Amino acid sequence: MDVRERGGTPTAQSRVSKFAEKADRPSLRLGELAVVTLAIATLAVALQLKSHCYAADLSEDEASHYVSGLAIHDYLLSSLGSSPIAFIKSFHGHYPLIGIGHWGPLYYFVEAVWMLVFSTSLASVLALSATVTTATALGIYLLARRSAGRGPAFASACIFVMAPLVVSGTSDVMLDIPIALLCLGAMYAYALYVETGRARHSVIFGLAASAAMLIKGNAACLALLPPLAILFARRFDLLKKPSFWLPLPIAAVLVGPWYVLTYGQVAAGFRYQWSWQYVVTAVTSNSAILISSVGPVVLAAAVLGIHTAIARAWTHRPAPLQSVACGLLAAVWIFQSIVPAAIQDRYLAPLLPPLLILAADGIGRAAIWLKQRFENRVQGAEIGVSLLLLLSVIPFAATVPVKPTLGFMIAAPEVWHRLPPDNHAVLAVSNGAGEGAAIAALAMYDPRRPSLFVVRGSRLLGGGGYNNADYRPRFDTVEQVMAAIDDYAIPLVLFHPDFPHSSPWLHTTQVADAAHLAAPRWAEILRVPSIDSEIRLYRIHGNDDQRLDAKRLMALSAPKALSAP
């Protein structure tokens, strides 16, 4: 009688077949683990170096992720025991780029602890990104090795590291690869639950899913994993067990309050509206992203692995890991096709680990077919097919662009040598992501953080919604812009006129005109080469000998979500 018909936990005999004949594989030795880890880490760092990220500036969301982690680092280091909300408001007033609220806080605590152990430098946080990518790829290897063997498992791990969206995530300070790692862990925990029916594995899944959702909202796709996994594994008997429902109260307690408080901020960042048209657009776009990330050969292997997993479930030879991998793959795909946050390649990062584990199984099936077809005259079929898949993704990895070096990392230390003694304020003026890059660089090099007030040009001289999506200039004339700068007695202006691939903001042109028209007052004291233009630092005579009005500057840059109504 099948274990599902009895409604009980699997017997010792049934477990032999559950994780896809894992007993047939050689046991994992420490030397093998060390060699594989070193190889994966070396590949990840090599691709980082290829992108020149260690010499580049932080841009867009990653600048906010860095400053958010930096704020928690400084709180733990200097203000532990005081009000965290008050500290965050003050820190944001100095460096207005904190993203806590739009994103969950958990990974920022990981960043902060990492910074405490190592440093707050750019190299340190990029090493954290490489570590997370290595850990995720190692997880793929360890799980795929159970059923597919060393060769296909290693190929899948390397393909993950080389996928363009992963290379970008490894070269940035972003949240998507950490989400992929936690989703992989949650998937494994749920596979153990499907295999054993034990409550502890359901609890571990609930904790892992909650942790992922406290990093970023797209981890809510894990809510779809249990029903989809049950469907693919055909373990409907688990629906009758109280342990099946345990993740619900765990997530409700740990995550529910945070999502209720912050949904407004998150929804404000949605680039689309809930609609059927969005679903059509998302499916079409995400399909193209997936093909460009791993290529048709890997996708074909994954389809073969999916077919194998489904066939095993229907013939009562279930492989829980593969069935739950199918569930996670479907969960991510459905979530990213329905929730209208945005369509970006990095949002599919959690989909890659289950897809590549299934691709490793597909490699194994292809190798078995080749051996049967040629009556075992084909030697090393697994290695050959694995190498074919690995070679098929190299052209995709080779197209990863070099990160831009804007020059803010060079300019930021120089700003400190030119600050007036009683007026530590600077206006950062750039288009789009250049503004965030400037704030992150200035925060990184602040020797007495937070001691510098960085005023966003888009806050003082412009306005709009989330990410200034509805940007509009505040002033009509150059004279009004100059008056606003004088009103806050800002002594330094860090100016970068043309950030590539960003929409132009009118106030950047107005500031350039002000520097030209008021040349006697605007003294250029630093020029740093940058792509497409130059970064310039201006000292405004008349403001440089005035005292800082900290209260007004704090009110100007206060976080809107934490400000009093």
Secondary structure, 3 states (H helix, E strand, C coil): CCHHHHCCCCCHHHHHHHCCCHHHCCCCCHHHHHHHHHHHHHHHHHHHHHHCHHHCCCCHHHHHHHHHHHHHHHHHHHHCCCCHHHHHHHHHHHCCCCCECCECCHHHHHHHHHHHHCCCCHHHHHHHHHHHHHHHHHHHHHHHHHHHCHHHHHHHHHHHHHCHHHHHHHCCCCCHHHHHHHHHHHHHHHHHHHHHCCHHHHHHHHHHHHHHHCCCHHHHHHHHHHHHHHHHHCCHHHHHCHHHHCHHHHHHHHCHHHHHHHHHHHHHCCCCCCCHHHHHHHHHHHHHHHHHHHHHHHHHHHHHHHHHHHHHHHCCCCCHHHHHHHHHHHHHHHHHHHCCCCCCHHHHHHHHHHHHHHHHHHHHHHHHHHHHHCCCCCCCHHHHHHHHHHHHHHHHHCCCCCCCCCCHHHHHHHHHHCCCCCCCEEEEEECCHHHHHHHHHHHHCCCCCCCCEEEEHHHHCEECCHHHCCCEECCCCHHHHHHHHHHCCCCEEEEECCCCCCCCCHHHHHHHHHHHHCCCCEEEEEEEEECCEEEEEEEECCCCCCCCCHHHHHHHHCCHHHCCC
